[in-house]
């Protein structure tokens, strides 16, 4: 049977990771995985949907409190930032692998229409930030008479 290496997701296949085979080297020499601790910034993953009146944004931001999340709206640009804080470590335990990210996260994107920031709402529950962003009422289209 052929040796087939399954990927965890399409992201793994699309991401260029020059160190992917480096893990096999550590396994081959039975070196401790803690030697390869890299703090790569975690991504804030978002789903954006819309209806006639609103944009709905759902962002996965696990491990933070709602007080640590900042959302800013400037016209049609939305920015989400947060800081994931490191938990107090116990000194008597040996860390074998550390994959959880600690630090600042930032994500911004632009929408098709301006957002009415006075009516925007944000809720955070179970690690998911949900933004309800009403579309700003545009000015009526005016026809120009050609003379």
Buried (B, 14 or more C-beta within 10 A) or exposed (E): EEEEEEEEEEEEEEEEEEEEEEEEEEEEEEEEBEEBEEEEEBEBEBEBEBEEEBBEBEBEBEBBEEEBBEBEBEEBEBEBBBEBEEEEEEEEEEEEEBEEBEEEBEBEEEBEBBBBBEEBEBEBEEEEBBBBBBBBEEEEEEEEEEE
